[in-house]
Amino acid sequence: MQLLTNEIKEALRLFPLHSTEDVRISQKVFICKFFNPVGAGTWYVCEGEPVDGSMPDDDWDFFGMVDLGMGQEWGYFRLSDLKGLTLPLGFGIERDIYFENEPAAMYEAI
C-alpha cells in the first residue's frame, strides 16, 4: 500500500513541522491516519515535511498523535520507521483510505 499519496503530500505542505505549535490540541486537524492491521498501533498526522528537501518522496517527518494501545501520546515519527515495521503474517502498516481531515478533539481524551 502507498502510505503517502500525492494528495496527502500536498495537504501536508500547508502544515509543515511546527506550524501548529500555537494551536490548541483540541483545534488541531489530522490530515491522515496510519494503523497496524494486525494489532495495536495508530498514528494520526497533523504536520509533516520531507526529511530531505531535495528528495521529498523518499522520507517524511511527521508530528501527531500516536496510540499504541496504552494511551495516547503526541510526538514526532518518521515515514521510514512506519514502513520498516515488521508485522506478523507479512503485513505492514497501512493507511486508512477513508480518513479525511478530522479534528483531534474527536480522538483525544481532552
VOPAGU-2260 file (C-alpha; in pm, 1 decimal, decimal comma):
REM VOPAGU-2260
SITE   aa  ch    i         X         Y         Z
SITE  MET   A    0       0,0       0,0       0,0
SITE  GLN   A    1     117,8     351,2     -79,9
SITE  LEU   A    2     130,5     518,1     261,2
SITE  LEU   A    3     172,7     874,1     137,6
SITE  THR   A    4     -25,3     980,3    -167,3
SITE  ASN   A    5      33,9    1297,7    -368,2
SITE  GLU   A    6    -292,4    1434,3    -229,0
SITE  ILE   A    7    -170,1    1387,4     129,1
SITE  LYS   A    8     170,1    1537,6      44,9
SITE  GLU   A    9       0,6    1847,6     -93,4
SITE  ALA   A   10    -216,5    1878,5     218,0
SITE  LEU   A   11      89,0    1842,6     444,4
SITE  ARG   A   12     273,1    2116,7     256,4
SITE  LEU   A   13      20,7    2353,5     417,4
SITE  PHE   A   14     118,2    2216,8     760,6
SITE  PRO   A   15     496,6    2178,1     782,4
SITE  LEU   A   16     657,2    2078,1    1112,1
SITE  HIS   A   17     598,7    2324,8    1397,7
SITE  SER   A   18     331,3    2513,7    1201,5
SITE  THR   A   19      58,4    2431,4    1453,3
SITE  GLU   A   20     262,2    2481,6    1771,1
SITE  ASP   A   21      40,3    2770,0    1879,9
SITE  VAL   A   22    -280,9    2580,5    1803,1
SITE  ARG   A   23    -454,4    2412,3    2097,0
SITE  ILE   A   24    -461,3    2033,6    2076,0
SITE  SER   A   25    -840,3    2035,3    2055,4
SITE  GLN   A   26    -815,4    2264,2    1749,8
SITE  LYS   A   27    -555,2    2064,1    1555,3
SITE  VAL   A   28    -668,3    1868,2    1249,5
SITE  PHE   A   29    -540,8    1526,2    1149,5
SITE  ILE   A   30    -454,0    1500,6     780,0
SITE  CYS   A   31    -409,2    1122,8     760,2
SITE  LYS   A   32    -407,9     808,6     971,9
SITE  PHE   A   33    -179,5     503,9     964,3
SITE  PHE   A   34    -254,9     183,8    1154,0
SITE  ASN   A   35    -135,4    -165,4    1235,7
SITE  PRO   A   36    -384,2    -402,9    1066,6
SITE  VAL   A   37    -298,3    -696,7    1295,6
SITE  GLY   A   38    -260,3    -534,0    1636,3
SITE  ALA   A   39    -230,8    -217,8    1837,6
SITE  GLY   A   40     -85,8      95,2    1686,1
SITE  THR   A   41    -241,0     400,8    1524,5
SITE  TRP   A   42     -57,1     713,1    1407,6
SITE  TYR   A   43    -250,3    1035,7    1334,0
SITE  VAL   A   44     -63,4    1303,8    1136,8
SITE  CYS   A   45    -128,5    1677,4    1171,0
SITE  GLU   A   46     208,1    1813,4    1044,7
SITE  GLY   A   47     469,2    1680,5     808,0
SITE  GLU   A   48     753,9    1764,1     575,8
SITE  PRO   A   49    1013,4    1582,1     367,6
SITE  VAL   A   50    1324,9    1476,0     558,6
SITE  ASP   A   51    1546,8    1598,8     276,5
SITE  GLY   A   52    1409,3    1882,2      65,9
SITE  SER   A   53    1585,1    1752,9    -242,0
SITE  MET   A   54    1414,4    1412,2    -221,0
SITE  PRO   A   55    1060,0    1473,8     -94,6
SITE  ASP   A   56     926,5    1132,2    -194,5
SITE  ASP   A   57    1182,1     926,9      -2,0
SITE  ASP   A   58    1100,8    1002,0     358,9
SITE  TRP   A   59     891,0    1236,0     570,0
SITE  ASP   A   60     895,2    1352,7     931,2
SITE  PHE   A   61     555,4    1379,8    1097,4
SITE  PHE   A   62     408,7    1529,7    1411,6
SITE  GLY   A   63      86,6    1395,5    1553,5
SITE  MET   A   64     -78,1    1166,0    1799,7
SITE  VAL   A   65      27,3     804,9    1849,6
SITE  ASP   A   66    -186,9     542,0    2019,1
SITE  LEU   A   67      -5,9     213,2    2082,9
SITE  GLY   A   68    -285,3      69,1    2295,5
SITE  MET   A   69    -158,3     202,2    2628,2
SITE  GLY   A   70    -279,2     558,8    2594,8
SITE  GLN   A   71    -226,8     843,9    2353,3
SITE  GLU   A   72      87,4    1047,9    2316,4
SITE  TRP   A   73     183,5    1342,7    2096,8
SITE  GLY   A   74     519,4    1338,9    1925,1
SITE  TYR   A   75     731,1    1302,1    1614,2
SITE  PHE   A   76     764,5     995,0    1395,4
SITE  ARG   A   77     906,9     913,9    1053,6
SITE  LEU   A   78     754,2     751,8     746,6
SITE  SER   A   79    1054,8     521,3     702,3
SITE  ASP   A   80    1005,8     392,4    1058,5
SITE  LEU   A   81     644,2     303,6     982,4
SITE  LYS   A   82     746,6     136,0     655,7
SITE  GLY   A   83    1017,9     -57,5     837,5
SITE  LEU   A   84     791,8    -217,3    1098,2
SITE  THR   A   85     780,3    -595,5    1062,8
SITE  LEU   A   86     435,2    -727,4    1148,7
SITE  PRO   A   87     305,4   -1084,2    1179,6
SITE  LEU   A   88     187,4   -1271,9     869,8
SITE  GLY   A   89     384,0   -1044,3     637,6
SITE  PHE   A   90     161,9    -742,6     695,1
SITE  GLY   A   91     285,0    -384,0     703,9
SITE  ILE   A   92     147,9     -57,6     836,5
SITE  GLU   A   93    -148,9      63,7     634,2
SITE  ARG   A   94    -318,3     397,4     569,0
SITE  ASP   A   95    -687,0     446,1     641,2
SITE  ILE   A   96    -808,9     524,4     289,1
SITE  TYR   A   97   -1140,1     664,3     419,8
SITE  PHE   A   98    -983,4     906,1     668,5
SITE  GLU   A   99   -1008,5    1276,7     580,0
SITE  ASN   A  100    -913,9    1581,9     785,2
SITE  GLU   A  101   -1068,3    1506,3    1121,0
SITE  PRO   A  102   -1037,7    1725,3    1431,1
SITE  ALA   A  103    -805,1    1596,8    1700,9
SITE  ALA   A  104   -1075,5    1664,9    1957,8
SITE  MET   A  105   -1263,6    1357,7    1825,1
SITE  TYR   A  106    -977,6    1126,6    1929,6
SITE  GLU   A  107    -809,7    1293,9    2223,3
SITE  ALA   A  108    -921,8    1248,4    2581,9
SITE  ILE   A  109    -901,5    1623,3    2649,3
